[in-house]
C-alpha cells in the first residue's frame, strides 16, 4: 500500500509536524507514564498541620518573650471602669478579644454559606423531579 505524503501547508501544520527541541540539562518530566508524580514533593494534610503547629509554637515563644519584656503596669480604662495591669496582659486580653470576634463573624458566615448550599441543592433536586 503506498504511503501518502502530507500535502497541507505549513500554516495549518499539526503539533506533531514541529521539530523537537533538545531538553535542558537536568530536565525530568513531572509525571511518568502511569500518571504518578515523580518530581513534586509529597504534601498531605498531616504535613500542613505539622507546619502549622511549628509556626504556632514559634509565635507562642515570641509572645512569651514579649510578655516577659513588658511587665510594666499601665492604667487601663474601659467602659467607665479603670484599673492597673501589666501592659503585656492588657494587650493579650485585647488580642484574644479580637480573635473571638473574628471567630464569631467567621462562624456566622460559614453557617450562612452552608444554608445557601443546602437550599440550592434542595431547589435543584426539586426541579429535577
C-alpha positions as CSV (number, residue, x, y, z in Angstrom):
1,X,0.0,0.0,0.0
2,X,1.5,3.4,-1.0
3,X,2.3,6.0,1.7
4,X,0.6,9.3,1.2
5,X,2.6,12.5,1.8
6,X,1.2,15.4,3.9
7,X,0.0,18.0,1.4
8,X,-1.1,20.6,3.9
9,X,0.7,23.9,4.1
10,X,2.9,24.9,7.0
11,X,0.3,27.4,8.3
12,X,-2.1,24.6,9.2
13,X,0.5,22.2,10.5
14,X,-0.2,20.0,13.4
15,X,1.9,20.0,16.6
16,X,3.4,16.7,15.5
17,X,5.0,18.4,12.5
18,X,7.0,20.7,14.7
19,X,10.7,19.7,15.0
20,X,11.7,18.6,18.5
21,X,13.9,20.8,20.6
22,X,16.6,19.5,22.9
23,X,15.6,19.3,26.5
24,X,17.5,21.4,29.1
25,X,20.1,19.7,31.3
26,X,18.7,18.1,34.4
27,X,15.1,18.0,33.0
28,X,12.9,15.3,34.3
29,X,9.2,15.0,33.3
30,X,6.8,15.7,36.2
31,X,4.8,12.6,35.6
32,X,5.6,9.1,34.5
33,X,3.5,7.0,32.1
34,X,1.1,5.7,34.7
35,X,0.4,9.3,35.9
36,X,2.1,9.2,39.3
37,X,4.1,12.2,40.3
38,X,7.9,12.0,40.4
39,X,9.3,15.5,40.9
40,X,6.7,17.0,43.2
41,X,7.2,16.7,47.0
42,X,4.5,14.7,48.8
43,X,2.2,17.0,50.6
44,X,-0.6,16.0,52.9
45,X,-2.9,17.5,55.5
46,X,-0.9,16.0,58.2
47,X,2.2,17.7,56.9
48,X,0.4,21.0,56.6
49,X,-0.9,20.6,60.2
50,X,2.7,19.9,61.4
51,X,3.9,23.1,59.7
52,X,1.0,25.0,61.3
53,X,1.9,23.6,64.8
54,X,5.6,24.6,64.3
55,X,4.6,28.1,63.3
56,X,2.2,28.3,66.3
57,X,5.0,27.3,68.7
58,X,7.3,29.9,67.3
59,X,4.6,32.6,67.7
60,X,3.9,31.4,71.2
61,X,7.7,31.7,72.1
62,X,7.7,35.2,70.7
63,X,4.6,36.0,72.7
64,X,6.2,34.8,75.9
65,X,9.3,36.9,75.2
66,X,7.1,39.9,74.6
67,X,5.2,39.3,77.8
68,X,8.4,39.0,79.8
69,X,9.8,42.2,78.5
70,X,6.5,44.3,79.0
71,X,5.6,43.8,82.7
72,X,5.3,47.5,83.5
73,X,1.9,48.3,84.9
74,X,-0.3,50.7,82.9
75,X,-3.5,52.4,83.6
76,X,-6.4,50.9,81.7
77,X,-9.9,52.4,81.2
78,X,-12.7,50.6,79.6
79,X,-16.4,51.4,79.6
80,X,-16.1,53.6,82.7
81,X,-14.0,51.1,84.6
82,X,-10.4,51.8,85.3
83,X,-7.5,49.8,86.8
84,X,-3.9,49.0,86.6
85,X,-2.5,45.9,84.8
86,X,0.7,44.8,83.1
87,X,1.0,46.0,79.6
88,X,1.5,42.5,78.2
89,X,-1.6,41.2,79.9
90,X,-3.7,44.1,78.6
91,X,-2.5,43.5,75.0
92,X,-3.0,39.8,75.3
93,X,-6.6,40.2,76.5
94,X,-7.3,42.7,73.7
95,X,-5.8,40.2,71.1
96,X,-7.9,37.4,72.5
97,X,-11.0,39.6,72.2
98,X,-10.3,40.4,68.6
99,X,-9.7,36.7,67.9
100,X,-13.1,35.8,69.4
101,X,-14.9,38.4,67.4
102,X,-13.2,37.1,64.2
103,X,-14.3,33.5,65.1
104,X,-17.9,34.6,65.7
105,X,-18.1,36.5,62.4
106,X,-16.4,33.7,60.5
107,X,-18.7,31.1,62.1
108,X,-21.8,33.1,61.1
109,X,-20.5,33.4,57.5
110,X,-19.8,29.7,57.3
111,X,-23.3,28.9,58.6
112,X,-24.8,31.3,56.1
113,X,-23.0,29.7,53.2
114,X,-24.0,26.2,54.3
115,X,-27.6,27.2,54.5
116,X,-27.4,28.7,51.0
117,X,-25.7,25.5,49.6
118,X,-28.4,23.3,51.3
119,X,-31.2,25.4,49.8
120,X,-29.6,25.4,46.4
121,X,-29.3,21.6,46.5
122,X,-32.9,21.2,47.6
123,X,-34.1,23.5,44.8
124,X,-32.0,21.6,42.3
125,X,-33.4,18.2,43.5
126,X,-37.0,19.5,43.4
127,X,-36.6,20.9,39.8
128,X,-35.3,17.6,38.5
129,X,-38.3,15.6,39.7
